[in-house]
């Protein structure tokens, strides 16, 4: 390998390393890099035109500097100086126009008082995500959906996950369903409200869509059932409780219920949700899943669940006590509760 090739490889490595650090470590190089990866979807618009001018001038500058190594000639020197005269100001202007510390600052103090956050943020962000017209709200069936104004086209996707669950609830329970509200990735902690279920600036395609449908549907189910698991990521264990069978049956209206699995689900560009099962923070066993699948295949399941709704949702009602009410026979062995029981 020649000396020029070696130096080129080192430069390529450095550019690649700084680009990776910019995307994964929130900095290093910033808008002077060829590709800027760290940029939230709810940040102000990128200075793309300035960045494109900088990149073209940077390419010309590097080419001219490479030629100068083979001898200084007037034309090459003029080309290098001209490219530098464009690249440096364009890169500096792009950096100045890009979102700064007001986007990446962790706001530790403001977390104590989220209501004060809009006063400290970029005016463009404040108007777009906290202004009067920040959201578009539509009512479908029993549920109101509020999307950020550029994401209103996603509402039908949310309806497809929530509406089957809402229609499976007893009619008297539908009036108490929460609003489904979309939150911005960076500012979610200042946008949360009582009696709402949150959805974010991500909705997967193909297999990932199934996951996000389950997250949204399970949030609505827990709200409708008045089920508030303990805070934290460890969740609780509902083995042996009849209400988890009902919850899985409701979930089955939107997505096929699956065995519990602890995992992290990406719900935003830098937001992850830790779940213990498709029901979110609630764990269950093979028996509860098996009975829920039997219910999904039973033609009279809805009438039976509606008739005994209050009894089935009591934490003290066991699966064994619920089977006659649901028209099911005992088929699965009971499993011991593992970890903190759901109360």
C-alpha positions as CSV (number, residue, x, y, z in Angstrom):
1,X,0.0,0.0,0.0
2,X,1.4,3.4,-1.0
3,X,1.7,6.4,1.3
4,X,-1.2,8.2,-0.3
5,X,-3.4,5.1,0.0
6,X,-2.4,4.7,3.7
7,X,-3.2,8.4,4.5
8,X,-6.5,8.1,2.6
9,X,-7.5,5.0,4.7
10,X,-6.7,6.8,7.9
11,X,-8.8,9.8,6.8
12,X,-11.7,7.5,5.9
13,X,-11.4,5.8,9.2
14,X,-11.5,9.1,11.1
15,X,-14.4,10.4,9.1
16,X,-16.3,7.1,9.7
17,X,-15.4,7.2,13.5
18,X,-16.6,10.7,14.0
19,X,-19.8,10.1,12.0
20,X,-20.5,7.1,14.2
21,X,-19.8,9.1,17.3
22,X,-22.1,11.9,16.1
23,X,-25.0,9.4,15.6
24,X,-24.5,7.4,18.7
25,X,-22.8,9.7,21.2
26,X,-24.6,13.0,20.5
27,X,-21.7,15.0,19.1
28,X,-18.2,15.1,17.7
29,X,-17.9,16.7,14.3
30,X,-21.5,17.8,14.0
31,X,-22.4,19.5,10.7
32,X,-18.8,19.4,9.4
33,X,-19.2,15.7,8.8
34,X,-20.4,14.2,5.5
35,X,-23.4,12.6,7.2
36,X,-25.1,14.0,10.3
37,X,-27.0,11.1,12.0
38,X,-27.9,12.7,15.3
39,X,-31.1,14.7,14.7
40,X,-34.4,14.1,16.4
41,X,-37.6,14.0,14.3
42,X,-39.1,16.7,16.5
43,X,-36.2,19.1,16.1
44,X,-36.2,22.2,13.8
45,X,-35.5,21.6,10.2
46,X,-31.9,20.7,9.2
47,X,-29.9,23.3,7.2
48,X,-29.7,20.8,4.3
49,X,-28.9,23.3,1.6
50,X,-26.0,24.9,3.5
51,X,-24.7,21.4,4.3
52,X,-24.9,20.4,0.6
53,X,-22.9,23.5,-0.4
54,X,-20.3,22.6,2.3
55,X,-20.0,19.0,1.1
56,X,-19.4,20.0,-2.5
57,X,-16.8,22.6,-1.5
58,X,-15.1,20.1,0.9
59,X,-14.8,17.5,-1.9
60,X,-13.2,20.1,-4.2
61,X,-10.9,21.2,-1.4
62,X,-9.7,17.7,-0.6
63,X,-9.1,17.0,-4.3
64,X,-7.1,20.2,-4.6
65,X,-5.0,19.4,-1.5
66,X,-4.3,16.0,-2.9
67,X,-3.1,17.5,-6.2
68,X,-0.9,20.0,-4.3
69,X,1.1,17.1,-2.9
70,X,2.3,16.5,-6.4
71,X,3.6,20.0,-6.8
72,X,2.4,23.5,-6.1
73,X,1.1,25.1,-9.2
74,X,-0.9,28.4,-9.5
75,X,-4.1,26.7,-10.8
76,X,-4.1,24.1,-8.0
77,X,-3.3,26.7,-5.3
78,X,-6.2,28.9,-6.5
79,X,-8.5,26.0,-6.6
80,X,-7.6,25.0,-3.0
81,X,-8.0,28.5,-1.7
82,X,-11.4,29.0,-3.5
83,X,-12.7,25.7,-2.2
84,X,-11.6,26.5,1.3
85,X,-13.2,30.0,1.0
86,X,-16.5,28.3,0.3
87,X,-16.2,25.2,2.5
88,X,-15.2,26.8,5.8
89,X,-18.0,29.5,5.9
90,X,-20.6,27.1,4.6
91,X,-19.7,24.5,7.2
92,X,-19.7,27.2,9.9
93,X,-23.1,28.6,8.7
94,X,-24.6,25.1,8.7
95,X,-23.4,24.5,12.2
96,X,-24.7,27.8,13.4
97,X,-28.1,27.2,11.8
98,X,-28.4,23.6,13.2
99,X,-30.2,22.8,16.4
100,X,-27.9,23.5,19.4
101,X,-27.8,22.8,23.1
102,X,-31.5,23.7,23.5
103,X,-32.3,20.4,21.8
104,X,-29.7,18.1,23.4
105,X,-29.7,19.6,26.9
106,X,-31.1,17.0,29.4
107,X,-33.3,19.6,31.2
108,X,-32.7,17.9,34.6
109,X,-34.1,20.9,36.5
110,X,-37.0,21.3,34.1
111,X,-38.0,17.7,34.6
112,X,-39.1,18.8,38.1
113,X,-41.5,21.2,36.6
114,X,-42.4,20.1,33.0
115,X,-45.0,22.9,32.7
116,X,-42.1,25.4,32.5
117,X,-40.4,23.6,29.7
118,X,-42.1,25.4,26.7
119,X,-40.7,28.7,28.0
120,X,-37.1,27.4,27.6
121,X,-37.3,25.7,24.2
122,X,-36.7,26.9,20.6
123,X,-39.6,29.0,19.4
124,X,-40.1,26.8,16.4
125,X,-40.5,23.7,18.5
126,X,-42.7,25.5,21.0
127,X,-45.1,26.5,18.3
128,X,-45.1,23.2,16.5
129,X,-45.6,20.9,19.5
130,X,-47.1,23.1,22.2
131,X,-49.0,25.7,20.1
132,X,-52.8,25.9,19.7
133,X,-52.8,24.0,16.4
134,X,-50.1,21.4,17.4
135,X,-52.5,18.5,17.0
136,X,-55.3,17.2,14.8
137,X,-58.0,15.3,16.7
138,X,-60.5,12.9,15.3
139,X,-63.1,10.8,16.9
140,X,-63.6,7.2,15.6
141,X,-66.1,5.1,17.4
142,X,-65.8,5.6,21.2
143,X,-62.2,6.9,21.1
144,X,-60.7,10.3,20.2
145,X,-57.3,10.3,18.6
146,X,-55.0,13.3,18.6
147,X,-52.0,13.3,16.3
148,X,-49.2,15.8,15.8
149,X,-50.3,17.9,12.8
150,X,-47.8,16.2,10.4
151,X,-48.8,12.7,11.5
152,X,-52.6,12.9,11.1
153,X,-52.4,10.3,8.3
154,X,-51.3,7.7,11.0
155,X,-54.7,7.9,12.8
156,X,-56.3,5.1,10.8
157,X,-53.4,2.8,11.8
158,X,-54.1,3.6,15.5
159,X,-57.8,3.1,15.0
160,X,-57.2,-0.3,13.5
161,X,-55.4,-1.4,16.7
162,X,-57.8,0.2,19.2
163,X,-61.3,0.1,17.7
164,X,-61.6,-3.8,17.8
165,X,-60.7,-3.6,21.5
166,X,-63.2,-0.8,22.1
167,X,-66.0,-2.7,20.3
168,X,-65.3,-5.8,22.4
169,X,-65.8,-3.9,25.7
170,X,-69.2,-3.8,27.4
171,X,-71.1,-0.7,26.1
172,X,-71.1,0.9,29.5
173,X,-67.3,0.8,29.6
174,X,-66.7,2.5,26.3
175,X,-67.6,6.0,27.6
176,X,-64.6,5.9,29.9
177,X,-62.0,5.1,27.3
178,X,-59.0,7.5,27.3
179,X,-57.9,9.8,24.5
180,X,-55.1,8.4,22.3
181,X,-52.5,11.2,22.1
182,X,-49.3,11.3,20.1
183,X,-46.3,12.7,22.0
184,X,-43.1,14.3,20.6
185,X,-40.0,12.2,21.1
186,X,-37.9,14.9,22.9
187,X,-40.7,16.6,24.8
188,X,-42.9,13.7,25.9
189,X,-42.4,14.3,29.6
190,X,-44.0,17.8,29.2
191,X,-47.0,16.6,27.2
192,X,-48.4,13.8,29.3
193,X,-52.0,14.2,30.5
194,X,-54.4,12.4,32.8
195,X,-56.9,10.1,31.1
196,X,-54.8,9.6,28.0
197,X,-52.9,6.8,26.3
198,X,-49.7,7.8,24.7
199,X,-48.4,6.9,21.3
200,X,-45.2,8.3,19.8
201,X,-43.5,9.3,16.5
202,X,-42.8,5.8,15.4
203,X,-45.1,3.2,13.9
204,X,-43.4,0.1,12.5
205,X,-44.0,-1.6,9.2
206,X,-44.4,-5.4,8.6
207,X,-43.4,-7.3,11.8
208,X,-42.7,-4.1,13.7
209,X,-46.2,-2.9,13.1
210,X,-47.5,-6.0,15.0
211,X,-45.4,-5.0,18.0
212,X,-46.6,-1.4,18.0
213,X,-50.2,-2.4,17.6
214,X,-49.8,-4.6,20.7
215,X,-48.3,-1.8,22.7
216,X,-51.1,0.6,21.9
217,X,-53.9,-2.0,22.3
218,X,-52.5,-3.2,25.6
219,X,-52.3,0.4,27.0
220,X,-55.9,0.9,26.1
221,X,-56.9,-2.4,27.6
222,X,-55.2,-1.7,31.0
223,X,-56.8,1.7,31.1
224,X,-60.3,0.3,30.3
225,X,-59.9,-2.3,33.0
226,X,-58.6,0.1,35.6
227,X,-55.5,-2.0,35.9
228,X,-52.5,-0.1,37.2
229,X,-49.4,-2.3,37.5
230,X,-46.7,-1.1,39.9
231,X,-44.3,1.5,38.5
232,X,-40.9,0.4,37.1
233,X,-39.8,-2.0,34.5
234,X,-40.1,-5.3,36.4
235,X,-43.9,-5.3,36.2
236,X,-46.0,-7.9,38.0
237,X,-47.2,-11.5,37.6
238,X,-51.0,-12.2,37.1
239,X,-50.9,-16.0,36.9
240,X,-54.1,-17.5,38.3
241,X,-56.1,-14.3,37.9
242,X,-59.2,-14.3,35.7
243,X,-58.7,-10.7,34.6
244,X,-55.5,-11.6,32.7
245,X,-57.6,-14.1,30.6
246,X,-60.0,-11.3,29.8
247,X,-57.2,-8.9,29.0
248,X,-55.6,-11.4,26.6
249,X,-59.0,-12.0,24.9
250,X,-59.3,-8.3,24.4
251,X,-55.8,-8.1,23.0
252,X,-56.7,-10.9,20.6
253,X,-59.2,-8.6,19.0
254,X,-56.2,-6.6,17.6
255,X,-53.3,-9.0,17.5
256,X,-52.9,-12.7,18.2
257,X,-52.0,-13.1,21.9
258,X,-48.5,-14.6,22.3
259,X,-46.4,-16.1,25.2
260,X,-44.8,-13.5,27.6
261,X,-41.3,-12.4,26.7
262,X,-39.3,-9.6,28.4
263,X,-38.0,-7.3,25.7
264,X,-37.2,-3.7,24.9
265,X,-39.4,-2.1,22.2
266,X,-38.3,1.1,20.4
267,X,-41.2,3.6,20.5
268,X,-39.2,6.7,19.3
269,X,-35.9,7.7,17.8
270,X,-34.3,7.5,21.3
271,X,-37.1,6.1,23.4
272,X,-37.4,2.5,24.4
273,X,-40.2,0.7,26.4
274,X,-39.4,-2.3,28.6
275,X,-42.2,-4.8,28.5
276,X,-42.7,-8.2,30.1
277,X,-45.3,-9.5,27.6
278,X,-47.7,-8.3,24.9
279,X,-49.7,-6.9,27.8
280,X,-46.9,-4.6,28.7
281,X,-45.7,-4.9,32.3
282,X,-47.9,-7.9,33.1
283,X,-46.6,-11.5,33.1
284,X,-48.8,-14.6,32.7
285,X,-48.5,-18.3,32.1
286,X,-49.4,-20.9,29.5
287,X,-52.7,-21.6,31.2
288,X,-54.0,-18.0,30.9
289,X,-52.8,-17.8,27.3
290,X,-54.4,-21.2,26.5
291,X,-57.8,-20.2,28.0
292,X,-57.7,-16.8,26.2
293,X,-57.2,-18.6,22.9
294,X,-60.1,-20.9,23.7
295,X,-62.3,-17.8,24.3
296,X,-61.2,-16.3,21.0
297,X,-62.6,-19.4,19.3
298,X,-65.8,-19.5,21.3
299,X,-68.9,-17.9,19.6
300,X,-70.5,-16.9,22.9
301,X,-67.4,-15.5,24.6
302,X,-68.4,-11.9,24.3
303,X,-71.8,-12.4,25.9
304,X,-70.3,-14.3,28.8
305,X,-67.6,-11.8,29.4
306,X,-70.1,-8.9,29.3
307,X,-72.5,-10.7,31.7
308,X,-69.8,-11.4,34.3
309,X,-67.5,-8.4,33.6
310,X,-67.4,-7.0,37.2
311,X,-66.7,-10.5,38.7
312,X,-64.0,-11.4,36.1
313,X,-62.1,-8.2,36.6
314,X,-61.8,-8.5,40.4
315,X,-58.2,-9.3,41.4
316,X,-59.4,-12.0,43.7
317,X,-61.3,-13.9,41.1
318,X,-59.2,-16.9,40.1
319,X,-59.0,-18.6,36.7
320,X,-60.6,-21.7,38.3
321,X,-63.6,-19.7,39.5
322,X,-63.9,-18.0,36.1
323,X,-64.0,-21.1,33.9
324,X,-67.7,-22.0,34.5
325,X,-68.6,-18.4,33.9
326,X,-66.7,-18.4,30.6
327,X,-68.1,-21.8,29.5
328,X,-64.6,-23.4,29.6
329,X,-63.4,-26.6,31.1
330,X,-60.2,-27.1,33.0
331,X,-57.4,-28.1,30.6
332,X,-54.2,-26.5,31.9
333,X,-52.3,-27.0,35.1
334,X,-52.0,-24.1,37.4
335,X,-48.6,-22.4,37.6
336,X,-47.1,-20.7,40.7
337,X,-46.7,-16.9,40.7
338,X,-43.1,-15.9,39.9
339,X,-42.0,-12.5,41.2
340,X,-44.3,-9.7,42.4
341,X,-48.0,-10.6,42.1
342,X,-50.4,-8.2,40.4
343,X,-52.6,-6.6,43.1
